[in-house]
Amino acid sequence: MKRKILAALLASTMVLSLVGCGSGSDGAAATTDTQDAASTEEAATTDDAAAADSEAASGDQTLTV
C-alpha cells in the first residue's frame, strides 16, 4: 500500500513539474521576436556588404576597427 501511495505522489509531482515548466503562449512570442531580430540583423549585414562593395568599386578603401 505504501508503494502505491509513493508512486502516485511521485507521478503527481512529475506532472506538476511539467505543467509548471511547460511553455505557454509567451514561448511562441519569444520565438517570433528572435526570428525578427535575426531577419533584421541579416538585412543590416547585407546592407553593410553592399556599402563595402560600392566603396571598393570607387577606389576609396577605409578600414574601421
mmCIF file as Biopython writes it, N, C-alpha, C and O atoms, coordinates in Angstrom:
data_model
#
loop_
_atom_site.group_PDB
_atom_site.id
_atom_site.type_symbol
_atom_site.label_atom_id
_atom_site.label_alt_id
_atom_site.label_comp_id
_atom_site.label_asym_id
_atom_site.label_entity_id
_atom_site.label_seq_id
_atom_site.pdbx_PDB_ins_code
_atom_site.Cartn_x
_atom_site.Cartn_y
_atom_site.Cartn_z
_atom_site.occupancy
_atom_site.B_iso_or_equiv
_atom_site.auth_seq_id
_atom_site.auth_asym_id
_atom_site.pdbx_PDB_model_num
ATOM 1   N N  . MET A ? 1  ? 0.810  -1.191 0.000   1.0 0.0 1  A 1 
ATOM 2   C CA . MET A ? 1  ? 0.000  0.000  0.000   1.0 0.0 1  A 1 
ATOM 3   C C  . MET A ? 1  ? 0.860  1.264  0.000   1.0 0.0 1  A 1 
ATOM 4   O O  . MET A ? 1  ? 0.532  2.254  -0.654  1.0 0.0 1  A 1 
ATOM 5   N N  . LYS A ? 2  ? 1.969  1.211  0.748   1.0 0.0 2  A 1 
ATOM 6   C CA . LYS A ? 2  ? 2.859  2.364  0.808   1.0 0.0 2  A 1 
ATOM 7   C C  . LYS A ? 2  ? 3.486  2.643  -0.551  1.0 0.0 2  A 1 
ATOM 8   O O  . LYS A ? 2  ? 3.697  3.800  -0.914  1.0 0.0 2  A 1 
ATOM 9   N N  . ARG A ? 3  ? 3.782  1.595  -1.300  1.0 0.0 3  A 1 
ATOM 10  C CA . ARG A ? 3  ? 4.386  1.760  -2.629  1.0 0.0 3  A 1 
ATOM 11  C C  . ARG A ? 3  ? 3.422  2.458  -3.592  1.0 0.0 3  A 1 
ATOM 12  O O  . ARG A ? 3  ? 3.836  3.305  -4.384  1.0 0.0 3  A 1 
ATOM 13  N N  . LYS A ? 4  ? 2.149  2.106  -3.524  1.0 0.0 4  A 1 
ATOM 14  C CA . LYS A ? 4  ? 1.159  2.728  -4.408  1.0 0.0 4  A 1 
ATOM 15  C C  . LYS A ? 4  ? 1.005  4.217  -4.087  1.0 0.0 4  A 1 
ATOM 16  O O  . LYS A ? 4  ? 0.898  5.042  -4.994  1.0 0.0 4  A 1 
ATOM 17  N N  . ILE A ? 5  ? 0.994  4.549  -2.826  1.0 0.0 5  A 1 
ATOM 18  C CA . ILE A ? 5  ? 0.886  5.957  -2.424  1.0 0.0 5  A 1 
ATOM 19  C C  . ILE A ? 5  ? 2.128  6.723  -2.860  1.0 0.0 5  A 1 
ATOM 20  O O  . ILE A ? 5  ? 2.025  7.836  -3.377  1.0 0.0 5  A 1 
ATOM 21  N N  . LEU A ? 6  ? 3.288  6.139  -2.655  1.0 0.0 6  A 1 
ATOM 22  C CA . LEU A ? 6  ? 4.540  6.773  -3.064  1.0 0.0 6  A 1 
ATOM 23  C C  . LEU A ? 6  ? 4.589  6.944  -4.581  1.0 0.0 6  A 1 
ATOM 24  O O  . LEU A ? 6  ? 5.013  7.989  -5.074  1.0 0.0 6  A 1 
ATOM 25  N N  . ALA A ? 7  ? 4.159  5.927  -5.320  1.0 0.0 7  A 1 
ATOM 26  C CA . ALA A ? 7  ? 4.147  6.014  -6.782  1.0 0.0 7  A 1 
ATOM 27  C C  . ALA A ? 7  ? 3.186  7.107  -7.260  1.0 0.0 7  A 1 
ATOM 28  O O  . ALA A ? 7  ? 3.506  7.857  -8.182  1.0 0.0 7  A 1 
ATOM 29  N N  . ALA A ? 8  ? 2.026  7.194  -6.641  1.0 0.0 8  A 1 
ATOM 30  C CA . ALA A ? 8  ? 1.058  8.228  -7.005  1.0 0.0 8  A 1 
ATOM 31  C C  . ALA A ? 8  ? 1.595  9.617  -6.664  1.0 0.0 8  A 1 
ATOM 32  O O  . ALA A ? 8  ? 1.409  10.560 -7.433  1.0 0.0 8  A 1 
ATOM 33  N N  . LEU A ? 9  ? 2.248  9.742  -5.535  1.0 0.0 9  A 1 
ATOM 34  C CA . LEU A ? 9  ? 2.831  11.013 -5.125  1.0 0.0 9  A 1 
ATOM 35  C C  . LEU A ? 9  ? 3.948  11.443 -6.086  1.0 0.0 9  A 1 
ATOM 36  O O  . LEU A ? 9  ? 4.016  12.610 -6.471  1.0 0.0 9  A 1 
ATOM 37  N N  . LEU A ? 10 ? 4.804  10.522 -6.465  1.0 0.0 10 A 1 
ATOM 38  C CA . LEU A ? 10 ? 5.876  10.833 -7.411  1.0 0.0 10 A 1 
ATOM 39  C C  . LEU A ? 10 ? 5.327  11.182 -8.795  1.0 0.0 10 A 1 
ATOM 40  O O  . LEU A ? 10 ? 5.816  12.101 -9.452  1.0 0.0 10 A 1 
ATOM 41  N N  . ALA A ? 11 ? 4.327  10.453 -9.221  1.0 0.0 11 A 1 
ATOM 42  C CA . ALA A ? 11 ? 3.727  10.726 -10.532 1.0 0.0 11 A 1 
ATOM 43  C C  . ALA A ? 11 ? 3.066  12.103 -10.544 1.0 0.0 11 A 1 
ATOM 44  O O  . ALA A ? 11 ? 3.211  12.852 -11.510 1.0 0.0 11 A 1 
ATOM 45  N N  . SER A ? 12 ? 2.350  12.436 -9.487  1.0 0.0 12 A 1 
ATOM 46  C CA . SER A ? 12 ? 1.708  13.757 -9.435  1.0 0.0 12 A 1 
ATOM 47  C C  . SER A ? 12 ? 2.747  14.867 -9.354  1.0 0.0 12 A 1 
ATOM 48  O O  . SER A ? 12 ? 2.537  15.944 -9.911  1.0 0.0 12 A 1 
ATOM 49  N N  . THR A ? 13 ? 3.848  14.632 -8.680  1.0 0.0 13 A 1 
ATOM 50  C CA . THR A ? 13 ? 4.927  15.621 -8.607  1.0 0.0 13 A 1 
ATOM 51  C C  . THR A ? 13 ? 5.529  15.855 -9.986  1.0 0.0 13 A 1 
ATOM 52  O O  . THR A ? 13 ? 5.795  16.999 -10.356 1.0 0.0 13 A 1 
ATOM 53  N N  . MET A ? 14 ? 5.747  14.791 -10.750 1.0 0.0 14 A 1 
ATOM 54  C CA . MET A ? 14 ? 6.302  14.934 -12.090 1.0 0.0 14 A 1 
ATOM 55  C C  . MET A ? 14 ? 5.329  15.670 -13.016 1.0 0.0 14 A 1 
ATOM 56  O O  . MET A ? 14 ? 5.745  16.500 -13.825 1.0 0.0 14 A 1 
ATOM 57  N N  . VAL A ? 15 ? 4.053  15.370 -12.896 1.0 0.0 15 A 1 
ATOM 58  C CA . VAL A ? 15 ? 3.052  16.045 -13.730 1.0 0.0 15 A 1 
ATOM 59  C C  . VAL A ? 15 ? 3.020  17.534 -13.403 1.0 0.0 15 A 1 
ATOM 60  O O  . VAL A ? 15 ? 2.988  18.366 -14.310 1.0 0.0 15 A 1 
ATOM 61  N N  . LEU A ? 16 ? 3.028  17.873 -12.126 1.0 0.0 16 A 1 
ATOM 62  C CA . LEU A ? 16 ? 3.008  19.277 -11.733 1.0 0.0 16 A 1 
ATOM 63  C C  . LEU A ? 16 ? 4.269  20.013 -12.180 1.0 0.0 16 A 1 
ATOM 64  O O  . LEU A ? 16 ? 4.202  21.186 -12.547 1.0 0.0 16 A 1 
ATOM 65  N N  . SER A ? 17 ? 5.405  19.343 -12.153 1.0 0.0 17 A 1 
ATOM 66  C CA . SER A ? 17 ? 6.636  19.997 -12.599 1.0 0.0 17 A 1 
ATOM 67  C C  . SER A ? 17 ? 6.613  20.227 -14.108 1.0 0.0 17 A 1 
ATOM 68  O O  . SER A ? 17 ? 7.137  21.233 -14.585 1.0 0.0 17 A 1 
ATOM 69  N N  . LEU A ? 18 ? 6.017  19.316 -14.859 1.0 0.0 18 A 1 
ATOM 70  C CA . LEU A ? 18 ? 5.894  19.513 -16.304 1.0 0.0 18 A 1 
ATOM 71  C C  . LEU A ? 18 ? 4.935  20.648 -16.633 1.0 0.0 18 A 1 
ATOM 72  O O  . LEU A ? 18 ? 5.176  21.421 -17.560 1.0 0.0 18 A 1 
ATOM 73  N N  . VAL A ? 19 ? 3.861  20.747 -15.883 1.0 0.0 19 A 1 
ATOM 74  C CA . VAL A ? 19 ? 2.890  21.818 -16.108 1.0 0.0 19 A 1 
ATOM 75  C C  . VAL A ? 19 ? 3.520  23.165 -15.758 1.0 0.0 19 A 1 
ATOM 76  O O  . VAL A ? 19 ? 3.326  24.147 -16.474 1.0 0.0 19 A 1 
ATOM 77  N N  . GLY A ? 20 ? 4.264  23.212 -14.671 1.0 0.0 20 A 1 
ATOM 78  C CA . GLY A ? 20 ? 4.894  24.457 -14.241 1.0 0.0 20 A 1 
ATOM 79  C C  . GLY A ? 20 ? 6.000  24.916 -15.168 1.0 0.0 20 A 1 
ATOM 80  O O  . GLY A ? 20 ? 6.192  26.120 -15.343 1.0 0.0 20 A 1 
ATOM 81  N N  . CYS A ? 21 ? 6.725  24.002 -15.759 1.0 0.0 21 A 1 
ATOM 82  C CA . CYS A ? 21 ? 7.842  24.349 -16.639 1.0 0.0 21 A 1 
ATOM 83  C C  . CYS A ? 21 ? 7.460  24.322 -18.111 1.0 0.0 21 A 1 
ATOM 84  O O  . CYS A ? 21 ? 8.300  24.593 -18.970 1.0 0.0 21 A 1 
ATOM 85  N N  . GLY A ? 22 ? 6.216  24.002 -18.413 1.0 0.0 22 A 1 
ATOM 86  C CA . GLY A ? 22 ? 5.788  23.925 -19.805 1.0 0.0 22 A 1 
ATOM 87  C C  . GLY A ? 22 ? 5.739  25.294 -20.445 1.0 0.0 22 A 1 
ATOM 88  O O  . GLY A ? 22 ? 5.557  26.300 -19.759 1.0 0.0 22 A 1 
ATOM 89  N N  . SER A ? 23 ? 5.900  25.339 -21.764 1.0 0.0 23 A 1 
ATOM 90  C CA . SER A ? 23 ? 5.846  26.617 -22.468 1.0 0.0 23 A 1 
ATOM 91  C C  . SER A ? 23 ? 4.396  26.981 -22.739 1.0 0.0 23 A 1 
ATOM 92  O O  . SER A ? 23 ? 3.560  26.118 -23.009 1.0 0.0 23 A 1 
ATOM 93  N N  . GLY A ? 24 ? 4.121  28.258 -22.663 1.0 0.0 24 A 1 
ATOM 94  C CA . GLY A ? 24 ? 2.778  28.753 -22.930 1.0 0.0 24 A 1 
ATOM 95  C C  . GLY A ? 24 ? 2.788  29.618 -24.176 1.0 0.0 24 A 1 
ATOM 96  O O  . GLY A ? 24 ? 3.633  29.442 -25.053 1.0 0.0 24 A 1 
ATOM 97  N N  . SER A ? 25 ? 1.864  30.540 -24.255 1.0 0.0 25 A 1 
ATOM 98  C CA . SER A ? 25 ? 1.790  31.425 -25.415 1.0 0.0 25 A 1 
ATOM 99  C C  . SER A ? 25 ? 2.978  32.377 -25.453 1.0 0.0 25 A 1 
ATOM 100 O O  . SER A ? 25 ? 3.321  32.872 -26.527 1.0 0.0 25 A 1 
ATOM 101 N N  . ASP A ? 26 ? 3.619  32.652 -24.314 1.0 0.0 26 A 1 
ATOM 102 C CA . ASP A ? 26 ? 4.785  33.533 -24.283 1.0 0.0 26 A 1 
ATOM 103 C C  . ASP A ? 26 ? 5.954  32.917 -25.039 1.0 0.0 26 A 1 
ATOM 104 O O  . ASP A ? 26 ? 6.770  33.646 -25.603 1.0 0.0 26 A 1 
ATOM 105 N N  . GLY A ? 27 ? 6.053  31.612 -25.063 1.0 0.0 27 A 1 
ATOM 106 C CA . GLY A ? 27 ? 7.140  30.944 -25.787 1.0 0.0 27 A 1 
ATOM 107 C C  . GLY A ? 27 ? 7.041  31.187 -27.280 1.0 0.0 27 A 1 
ATOM 108 O O  . GLY A ? 27 ? 8.063  31.350 -27.945 1.0 0.0 27 A 1 
ATOM 109 N N  . ALA A ? 28 ? 5.828  31.214 -27.822 1.0 0.0 28 A 1 
ATOM 110 C CA . ALA A ? 28 ? 5.654  31.466 -29.249 1.0 0.0 28 A 1 
ATOM 111 C C  . ALA A ? 28 ? 6.024  32.903 -29.585 1.0 0.0 28 A 1 
ATOM 112 O O  . ALA A ? 28 ? 6.606  33.157 -30.639 1.0 0.0 28 A 1 
ATOM 113 N N  . ALA A ? 29 ? 5.698  33.845 -28.709 1.0 0.0 29 A 1 
ATOM 114 C CA . ALA A ? 29 ? 6.034  35.250 -28.943 1.0 0.0 29 A 1 
ATOM 115 C C  . ALA A ? 29 ? 7.546  35.448 -28.893 1.0 0.0 29 A 1 
ATOM 116 O O  . ALA A ? 29 ? 8.088  36.229 -29.675 1.0 0.0 29 A 1 
ATOM 117 N N  . ALA A ? 30 ? 8.226  34.761 -27.997 1.0 0.0 30 A 1 
ATOM 118 C CA . ALA A ? 30 ? 9.680  34.880 -27.906 1.0 0.0 30 A 1 
ATOM 119 C C  . ALA A ? 30 ? 10.344 34.344 -29.166 1.0 0.0 30 A 1 
ATOM 120 O O  . ALA A ? 30 ? 11.336 34.904 -29.633 1.0 0.0 30 A 1 
ATOM 121 N N  . THR A ? 31 ? 9.805  33.269 -29.716 1.0 0.0 31 A 1 
ATOM 122 C CA . THR A ? 31 ? 10.358 32.705 -30.946 1.0 0.0 31 A 1 
ATOM 123 C C  . THR A ? 31 ? 10.188 33.678 -32.099 1.0 0.0 31 A 1 
ATOM 124 O O  . THR A ? 31 ? 11.100 33.840 -32.910 1.0 0.0 31 A 1 
ATOM 125 N N  . THR A ? 32 ? 9.047  34.319 -32.184 1.0 0.0 32 A 1 
ATOM 126 C CA . THR A ? 32 ? 8.796  35.291 -33.247 1.0 0.0 32 A 1 
ATOM 127 C C  . THR A ? 32 ? 9.736  36.472 -33.114 1.0 0.0 32 A 1 
ATOM 128 O O  . THR A ? 32 ? 10.274 36.947 -34.114 1.0 0.0 32 A 1 
ATOM 129 N N  . ASP A ? 33 ? 9.948  36.960 -31.884 1.0 0.0 33 A 1 
ATOM 130 C CA . ASP A ? 33 ? 10.854 38.085 -31.673 1.0 0.0 33 A 1 
ATOM 131 C C  . ASP A ? 33 ? 12.268 37.712 -32.064 1.0 0.0 33 A 1 
ATOM 132 O O  . ASP A ? 33 ? 12.983 38.527 -32.646 1.0 0.0 33 A 1 
ATOM 133 N N  . THR A ? 34 ? 12.683 36.502 -31.756 1.0 0.0 34 A 1 
ATOM 134 C CA . THR A ? 34 ? 14.021 36.051 -32.105 1.0 0.0 34 A 1 
ATOM 135 C C  . THR A ? 34 ? 14.180 35.976 -33.611 1.0 0.0 34 A 1 
ATOM 136 O O  . THR A ? 34 ? 15.217 36.370 -34.145 1.0 0.0 34 A 1 
ATOM 137 N N  . GLN A ? 35 ? 13.172 35.478 -34.300 1.0 0.0 35 A 1 
ATOM 138 C CA . GLN A ? 35 ? 13.243 35.385 -35.758 1.0 0.0 35 A 1 
ATOM 139 C C  . GLN A ? 35 ? 13.269 36.771 -36.380 1.0 0.0 35 A 1 
ATOM 140 O O  . GLN A ? 35 ? 13.987 36.986 -37.356 1.0 0.0 35 A 1 
ATOM 141 N N  . ASP A ? 36 ? 12.500 37.724 -35.840 1.0 0.0 36 A 1 
ATOM 142 C CA . ASP A ? 36 ? 12.504 39.092 -36.345 1.0 0.0 36 A 1 
ATOM 143 C C  . ASP A ? 36 ? 13.878 39.731 -36.149 1.0 0.0 36 A 1 
ATOM 144 O O  . ASP A ? 36 ? 14.381 40.421 -37.036 1.0 0.0 36 A 1 
ATOM 145 N N  . ALA A ? 37 ? 14.476 39.499 -34.990 1.0 0.0 37 A 1 
ATOM 146 C CA . ALA A ? 37 ? 15.794 40.060 -34.718 1.0 0.0 37 A 1 
ATOM 147 C C  . ALA A ? 37 ? 16.831 39.479 -35.674 1.0 0.0 37 A 1 
ATOM 148 O O  . ALA A ? 37 ? 17.709 40.200 -36.149 1.0 0.0 37 A 1 
ATOM 149 N N  . ALA A ? 38 ? 16.737 38.188 -35.957 1.0 0.0 38 A 1 
ATOM 150 C CA . ALA A ? 38 ? 17.672 37.560 -36.880 1.0 0.0 38 A 1 
ATOM 151 C C  . ALA A ? 38 ? 17.495 38.113 -38.289 1.0 0.0 38 A 1 
ATOM 152 O O  . ALA A ? 38 ? 18.482 38.322 -38.994 1.0 0.0 38 A 1 
ATOM 153 N N  . SER A ? 39 ? 16.259 38.354 -38.709 1.0 0.0 39 A 1 
ATOM 154 C CA . SER A ? 39 ? 15.998 38.918 -40.031 1.0 0.0 39 A 1 
ATOM 155 C C  . SER A ? 39 ? 16.549 40.330 -40.125 1.0 0.0 39 A 1 
ATOM 156 O O  . SER A ? 39 ? 17.124 40.705 -41.147 1.0 0.0 39 A 1 
ATOM 157 N N  . THR A ? 40 ? 16.377 41.118 -39.065 1.0 0.0 40 A 1 
ATOM 158 C CA . THR A ? 40 ? 16.880 42.487 -39.047 1.0 0.0 40 A 1 
ATOM 159 C C  . THR A ? 40 ? 18.399 42.496 -39.106 1.0 0.0 40 A 1 
ATOM 160 O O  . THR A ? 40 ? 18.994 43.305 -39.818 1.0 0.0 40 A 1 
ATOM 161 N N  . GLU A ? 41 ? 19.022 41.596 -38.359 1.0 0.0 41 A 1 
ATOM 162 C CA . GLU A ? 41 ? 20.483 41.521 -38.354 1.0 0.0 41 A 1 
ATOM 163 C C  . GLU A ? 41 ? 20.998 41.099 -39.723 1.0 0.0 41 A 1 
ATOM 164 O O  . GLU A ? 41 ? 22.010 41.621 -40.192 1.0 0.0 41 A 1 
ATOM 165 N N  . GLU A ? 42 ? 20.317 40.164 -40.365 1.0 0.0 42 A 1 
ATOM 166 C CA . GLU A ? 42 ? 20.713 39.714 -41.694 1.0 0.0 42 A 1 
ATOM 167 C C  . GLU A ? 42 ? 20.596 40.844 -42.702 1.0 0.0 42 A 1 
ATOM 168 O O  . GLU A ? 42 ? 21.456 40.995 -43.570 1.0 0.0 42 A 1 
ATOM 169 N N  . ALA A ? 43 ? 19.537 41.640 -42.595 1.0 0.0 43 A 1 
ATOM 170 C CA . ALA A ? 43 ? 19.343 42.771 -43.508 1.0 0.0 43 A 1 
ATOM 171 C C  . ALA A ? 43 ? 20.438 43.811 -43.292 1.0 0.0 43 A 1 
ATOM 172 O O  . ALA A ? 43 ? 20.941 44.384 -44.259 1.0 0.0 43 A 1 
ATOM 173 N N  . ALA A ? 44 ? 20.809 44.059 -42.049 1.0 0.0 44 A 1 
ATOM 174 C CA . ALA A ? 44 ? 21.866 45.026 -41.757 1.0 0.0 44 A 1 
ATOM 175 C C  . ALA A ? 44 ? 23.198 44.538 -42.306 1.0 0.0 44 A 1 
ATOM 176 O O  . ALA A ? 44 ? 23.974 45.330 -42.841 1.0 0.0 44 A 1 
ATOM 177 N N  . THR A ? 45 ? 23.472 43.244 -42.180 1.0 0.0 45 A 1 
ATOM 178 C CA . THR A ? 45 ? 24.704 42.676 -42.705 1.0 0.0 45 A 1 
ATOM 179 C C  . THR A ? 45 ? 24.740 42.789 -44.220 1.0 0.0 45 A 1 
ATOM 180 O O  . THR A ? 45 ? 25.789 43.084 -44.793 1.0 0.0 45 A 1 
ATOM 181 N N  . THR A ? 46 ? 23.623 42.560 -44.868 1.0 0.0 46 A 1 
ATOM 182 C CA . THR A ? 46 ? 23.541 42.678 -46.322 1.0 0.0 46 A 1 
ATOM 183 C C  . THR A ? 46 ? 23.777 44.122 -46.758 1.0 0.0 46 A 1 
ATOM 184 O O  . THR A ? 46 ? 24.464 44.366 -47.750 1.0 0.0 46 A 1 
ATOM 185 N N  . ASP A ? 47 ? 23.209 45.084 -46.020 1.0 0.0 47 A 1 
ATOM 186 C CA . ASP A ? 47 ? 23.415 46.499 -46.332 1.0 0.0 47 A 1 
ATOM 187 C C  . ASP A ? 47 ? 24.879 46.892 -46.158 1.0 0.0 47 A 1 
ATOM 188 O O  . ASP A ? 47 ? 25.425 47.645 -46.965 1.0 0.0 47 A 1 
ATOM 189 N N  . ASP A ? 48 ? 25.511 46.380 -45.102 1.0 0.0 48 A 1 
ATOM 190 C CA . ASP A ? 48 ? 26.922 46.667 -44.878 1.0 0.0 48 A 1 
ATOM 191 C C  . ASP A ? 48 ? 27.781 46.099 -45.999 1.0 0.0 48 A 1 
ATOM 192 O O  . ASP A ? 48 ? 28.730 46.745 -46.441 1.0 0.0 48 A 1 
ATOM 193 N N  . ALA A ? 49 ? 27.459 44.910 -46.456 1.0 0.0 49 A 1 
ATOM 194 C CA . ALA A ? 49 ? 28.214 44.284 -47.530 1.0 0.0 49 A 1 
ATOM 195 C C  . ALA A ? 49 ? 28.041 45.066 -48.829 1.0 0.0 49 A 1 
ATOM 196 O O  . ALA A ? 49 ? 28.998 45.223 -49.588 1.0 0.0 49 A 1 
ATOM 197 N N  . ALA A ? 50 ? 26.842 45.555 -49.089 1.0 0.0 50 A 1 
ATOM 198 C CA . ALA A ? 50 ? 26.589 46.344 -50.295 1.0 0.0 50 A 1 
ATOM 199 C C  . ALA A ? 50 ? 27.347 47.661 -50.232 1.0 0.0 50 A 1 
ATOM 200 O O  . ALA A ? 50 ? 27.886 48.115 -51.241 1.0 0.0 50 A 1 
ATOM 201 N N  . ALA A ? 51 ? 27.393 48.275 -49.062 1.0 0.0 51 A 1 
ATOM 202 C CA . ALA A ? 51 ? 28.128 49.526 -48.897 1.0 0.0 51 A 1 
ATOM 203 C C  . ALA A ? 51 ? 29.626 49.290 -49.086 1.0 0.0 51 A 1 
ATOM 204 O O  . ALA A ? 51 ? 30.313 50.114 -49.690 1.0 0.0 51 A 1 
ATOM 205 N N  . ALA A ? 52 ? 30.131 48.174 -48.573 1.0 0.0 52 A 1 
ATOM 206 C CA . ALA A ? 52 ? 31.547 47.846 -48.730 1.0 0.0 52 A 1 
ATOM 207 C C  . ALA A ? 52 ? 31.883 47.600 -50.191 1.0 0.0 52 A 1 
ATOM 208 O O  . ALA A ? 52 ? 32.955 47.991 -50.653 1.0 0.0 52 A 1 
ATOM 209 N N  . ASP A ? 53 ? 30.987 46.959 -50.922 1.0 0.0 53 A 1 
ATOM 210 C CA . ASP A ? 53 ? 31.212 46.710 -52.348 1.0 0.0 53 A 1 
ATOM 211 C C  . ASP A ? 53 ? 31.257 48.018 -53.129 1.0 0.0 53 A 1 
ATOM 212 O O  . ASP A ? 53 ? 32.087 48.183 -54.022 1.0 0.0 53 A 1 
ATOM 213 N N  . SER A ? 54 ? 30.367 48.948 -52.793 1.0 0.0 54 A 1 
ATOM 214 C CA . SER A ? 54 ? 30.343 50.215 -53.518 1.0 0.0 54 A 1 
ATOM 215 C C  . SER A ? 54 ? 31.576 51.049 -53.194 1.0 0.0 54 A 1 
ATOM 216 O O  . SER A ? 54 ? 32.083 51.751 -54.069 1.0 0.0 54 A 1 
ATOM 217 N N  . GLU A ? 55 ? 32.070 50.990 -51.956 1.0 0.0 55 A 1 
ATOM 218 C CA . GLU A ? 55 ? 33.291 51.709 -51.593 1.0 0.0 55 A 1 
ATOM 219 C C  . GLU A ? 55 ? 34.495 51.109 -52.294 1.0 0.0 55 A 1 
ATOM 220 O O  . GLU A ? 55 ? 35.375 51.838 -52.751 1.0 0.0 55 A 1 
ATOM 221 N N  . ALA A ? 56 ? 34.540 49.791 -52.384 1.0 0.0 56 A 1 
ATOM 222 C CA . ALA A ? 56 ? 35.660 49.132 -53.050 1.0 0.0 56 A 1 
ATOM 223 C C  . ALA A ? 56 ? 35.655 49.460 -54.537 1.0 0.0 56 A 1 
ATOM 224 O O  . ALA A ? 56 ? 36.719 49.585 -55.143 1.0 0.0 56 A 1 
ATOM 225 N N  . ALA A ? 57 ? 34.500 49.598 -55.121 1.0 0.0 57 A 1 
ATOM 226 C CA . ALA A ? 57 ? 34.397 49.907 -56.540 1.0 0.0 57 A 1 
ATOM 227 C C  . ALA A ? 57 ? 34.847 51.334 -56.819 1.0 0.0 57 A 1 
ATOM 228 O O  . ALA A ? 57 ? 35.369 51.606 -57.900 1.0 0.0 57 A 1 
ATOM 229 N N  . SER A ? 58 ? 34.659 52.249 -55.878 1.0 0.0 58 A 1 
ATOM 230 C CA . SER A ? 58 ? 35.028 53.636 -56.094 1.0 0.0 58 A 1 
ATOM 231 C C  . SER A ? 58 ? 36.516 53.881 -55.851 1.0 0.0 58 A 1 
ATOM 232 O O  . SER A ? 58 ? 37.024 54.934 -56.236 1.0 0.0 58 A 1 
ATOM 233 N N  . GLY A ? 59 ? 37.220 52.959 -55.235 1.0 0.0 59 A 1 
ATOM 234 C CA . GLY A ? 59 ? 38.642 53.098 -55.024 1.0 0.0 59 A 1 
ATOM 235 C C  . GLY A ? 59 ? 38.990 53.606 -53.640 1.0 0.0 59 A 1 
ATOM 236 O O  . GLY A ? 59 ? 40.150 53.513 -53.241 1.0 0.0 59 A 1 
ATOM 237 N N  . ASP A ? 60 ? 38.040 54.139 -52.892 1.0 0.0 60 A 1 
ATOM 238 C CA . ASP A ? 60 ? 38.281 54.611 -51.538 1.0 0.0 60 A 1 
ATOM 239 C C  . ASP A ? 60 ? 38.066 53.454 -50.577 1.0 0.0 60 A 1 
ATOM 240 O O  . ASP A ? 60 ? 36.945 52.976 -50.400 1.0 0.0 60 A 1 
ATOM 241 N N  . GLN A ? 61 ? 39.144 53.015 -49.963 1.0 0.0 61 A 1 
ATOM 242 C CA . GLN A ? 61 ? 39.044 51.903 -49.037 1.0 0.0 61 A 1 
ATOM 243 C C  . GLN A ? 61 ? 39.379 52.388 -47.643 1.0 0.0 61 A 1 
ATOM 244 O O  . GLN A ? 61 ? 40.410 53.030 -47.442 1.0 0.0 61 A 1 
ATOM 245 N N  . THR A ? 62 ? 38.541 52.098 -46.697 1.0 0.0 62 A 1 
ATOM 246 C CA . THR A ? 62 ? 38.742 52.510 -45.330 1.0 0.0 62 A 1 
ATOM 247 C C  . THR A ? 62 ? 38.605 51.284 -44.441 1.0 0.0 62 A 1 
ATOM 248 O O  . THR A ? 62 ? 37.679 50.489 -44.604 1.0 0.0 62 A 1 
ATOM 249 N N  . LEU A ? 63 ? 39.525 51.136 -43.505 1.0 0.0 63 A 1 
ATOM 250 C CA . LEU A ? 63 ? 39.481 50.032 -42.550 1.0 0.0 63 A 1 
ATOM 251 C C  . LEU A ? 63 ? 39.096 50.603 -41.208 1.0 0.0 63 A 1 
ATOM 252 O O  . LEU A ? 63 ? 39.820 51.427 -40.649 1.0 0.0 63 A 1 
ATOM 253 N N  . THR A ? 64 ? 37.977 50.179 -40.691 1.0 0.0 64 A 1 
ATOM 254 C CA . THR A ? 64 ? 37.498 50.659 -39.410 1.0 0.0 64 A 1 
ATOM 255 C C  . THR A ? 64 ? 37.571 49.528 -38.411 1.0 0.0 64 A 1 
ATOM 256 O O  . THR A ? 64 ? 37.053 48.435 -38.643 1.0 0.0 64 A 1 
ATOM 257 N N  . VAL A ? 65 ? 38.227 49.807 -37.284 1.0 0.0 65 A 1 
ATOM 258 C CA . VAL A ? 65 ? 38.366 48.783 -36.259 1.0 0.0 65 A 1 
ATOM 259 C C  . VAL A ? 65 ? 37.596 49.190 -35.037 1.0 0.0 65 A 1 
ATOM 260 O O  . VAL A ? 65 ? 37.581 48.461 -34.045 1.0 0.0 65 A 1 
#
